[in-house]
């Protein structure tokens, strides 16, 4: 299981990685949308789940999500945002978790999404 986590907040990124580290999954972390696009283009690892912060400093998250969806249409996306209106705009294969959240709730959501694959 390949799980990608994208967030420009390095501390939060590390917390999210630690929250999932006890699970037997391959975790990949990215601080910028451009890093994700470059990694997608390498084809090095196919994501099963992508956890994506909606507010990235370099690229719109919607663009990152679209590129991932084009290259990996089976990848499930969990969008993190403090704006609940984002949920209404998400495509069918995407989920939303509102910031701030408890790490236990985050971990459970990722596990729930993985269980549907």
C-alpha positions, -999 to 999 in steps of 0.1 A, spaced: 0 0 0 15 33 -11 3 64 8 15 99 -2 11 128 22 14 164 9 15 194 32 37 224 32 38 225 71 68 203 78 59 197 114 24 186 105 38 164 77 60 147 102 31 142 127 9 127 100 37 104 89 42 92 125 5 86 129 6 61 100 41 47 105 30 17 126 9 4 97 26 -17 71 24 9 43 50 27 22 48 64 31 60 92 8 60 128 20 60 160 0 62 196 10 52 212 -24 28 204 -52 57 205 -77 74 177 -58 44 156 -62 41 163 -100 77 155 -105 74 122 -85 43 113 -105 62 118 -137 90 94 -125 65 66 -121 86 53 -92 56 45 -70 19 43 -78 -2 59 -50 -31 40 -35 -41 69 -13 -30 106 -15 -35 128 16 -34 164 1 -35 197 19 -58 220 0 -37 251 5 -2 246 -10 22 276 -16 33 267 -51 4 251 -70 -33 248 -66 -42 215 -49 -69 210 -75 -42 209 -102 -22 184 -82 -53 163 -77 -62 164 -113 -27 154 -124 -27 125 -100 -62 115 -111 -51 115 -148 -20 94 -142 -34 72 -115 -72 71 -118 -76 44 -91 -58 65 -65 -81 77 -36 -75 113 -24 -81 127 11 -82 165 11 -73 183 43 -87 218 47 -102 241 73 -128 252 47 -158 228 47 -170 242 14 -142 224 -3 -159 191 3 -187 201 -21 -162 207 -49 -144 175 -46 -146 147 -73 -163 114 -65 -130 96 -57 -120 122 -31 -127 125 7 -124 155 30 -111 159 65 -115 192 83 -86 209 99 -79 209 127 -84 172 134 -72 147 160 -45 123 148 -66 93 157 -94 105 135 -69 111 107 -55 77 110 -89 61 111 -100 79 80 -70 68 61 -76 32 72 -112 34 62 -103 47 27 -76 19 24 -102 -7 33 -123 3 3 -96 -3 -22 
